[in-house]
Amino acid sequence: MSFACRSALTVVLLVSAGAASVDAREVRVCNDPNNLPFSNRRGEGFENKIVDVIARELGATVQYTWWPERRGFIRNTLNAGLCDLIPGTVSGAKTIATTVPYYRSTYVFVTRPDAPEIASLDDPVLHQLRIGVHLIGDDGFNVPPAHALARRGVISNVRGFSIYGDYREDNPPARLIEAVASDDIDVAIAWGPLAAYFAAQHDPPLRVTAVLPLHDEGFPMTFPIAMGVPREDAAFRRELQSLIVNHRSEIDAILADYKVPRVDAFSRVARPRP
């Protein structure tokens, strides 16, 4: 091959490589770096795994911005232009656009396996038990089960655990579930995905049952979870929705692997596979 031909071929290859580089797609994701079972910096959470499915189908690489998921999370990340996607947020959130939900879960009771099973928020035994619930924020903002307990006069035997906790430790919200295992409290009432994941880590596993009723005097115990994108990015939202629908079985399998409690259309808790 002549020098001229080699030179021409080199130019073509360089141009092709440059075009491929320009065309390479990147999905920018904002996630909490220390919040299993949802996400962590090592990519071990189920939101990380589902993002991997999306990136694979888009032929894209993933660029994470790590930010503790606290008040102001959406304002400081997605709405500040730091990312294109939040993989887990309540469907219908007002400040962003959300996809169709990819799961619906519920608050649950977590008890030791030898303890009596709690039937519902109206079970009289709750007046005698040591109950733990998460508190959100420095002002002790109450989660729906805490409001439901207070409405029933169950107050003095309820202990609050900060959902933020000590961020120097792994997965601070897990302290609530650990308090059940160590007999510091008798029952925890916690968000299902978190509760079921950490309940399964103990030997024997802690018992997890759905909080009933699923809707209590204006306080829902179940929430549909979707993916969040900027309001102006309607095209990406449609793309994500198509992927969620077309890869439903793969996403469901990931959720089942992490023991996520699911609520079906008939308001029953669908038990994840073993």
WOPEWO-V115730 format. One record per backbone hydrogen bond with DSSP energy under -0.5 kcal/mol. NH is the residue of the N-H (numbers start at 1). CO is the residue of the C=O. Records with the same first field share a line. If there is no record, write none. Layout:
NH: CO ; CO
This chain:
6: 2
7: 3
8: 4
9: 5
10: 6
11: 7
12: 8
13: 9
14: 10
15: 11
16: 12
17: 13
18: 14
19: 15
20: 16
21: 17
22: 18
23: 19
24: 20
25: 59
27: 61
28: 26
29: 27 ; 63
30: 85
31: 29 ; 65
35: 39
38: 35
39: 35
41: 33
43: 40
46: 37
47: 38
48: 38
49: 45
50: 46
51: 47
52: 48
53: 49
54: 50
55: 51
56: 52
57: 53
58: 54
59: 55 ; 56
60: 55
61: 25
63: 27
64: 62
65: 29
66: 64
67: 31
70: 68
73: 70
76: 72
77: 73 ; 74
79: 74
80: 77
81: 78
82: 77
83: 77
84: 28
85: 28
86: 228
89: 226
91: 224
93: 90
96: 93
97: 229
99: 227
102: 225
103: 225
105: 223
107: 221
108: 190
109: 209
110: 188
111: 207
112: 186
115: 112
121: 212
123: 120
126: 123
127: 124
128: 125
129: 125
131: 129 ; 157
132: 187
133: 159
134: 189
135: 161
136: 141
137: 135
140: 137
141: 136
143: 134
146: 143
147: 143
148: 144
149: 145
150: 146
151: 147
152: 148 ; 149
153: 150
154: 149
155: 153
158: 155
159: 131
161: 133
163: 135
167: 165
169: 166
174: 171
175: 172
176: 173
178: 174
179: 175
180: 176 ; 177
181: 177
182: 178
183: 180
184: 179
185: 179
186: 130
187: 130
188: 110
189: 132
190: 108 ; 188
192: 106
195: 191
196: 192
197: 193
198: 194
199: 195
200: 196
201: 198
202: 199
206: 199
207: 111
209: 109
211: 107
216: 219
217: 215
219: 216
220: 218
221: 214
222: 214
223: 105
225: 103
226: 89
228: 86
229: 97
233: 230
234: 232
237: 233
238: 234
239: 235
240: 236
241: 237
242: 238
243: 239
244: 240
245: 241
246: 242
247: 243
248: 245
251: 247
252: 248
253: 249
254: 250
255: 251
256: 252
257: 253
258: 254
259: 256
260: 255
262: 270
263: 104
264: 262 ; 268
267: 264
270: 262 ; 268
271: 269
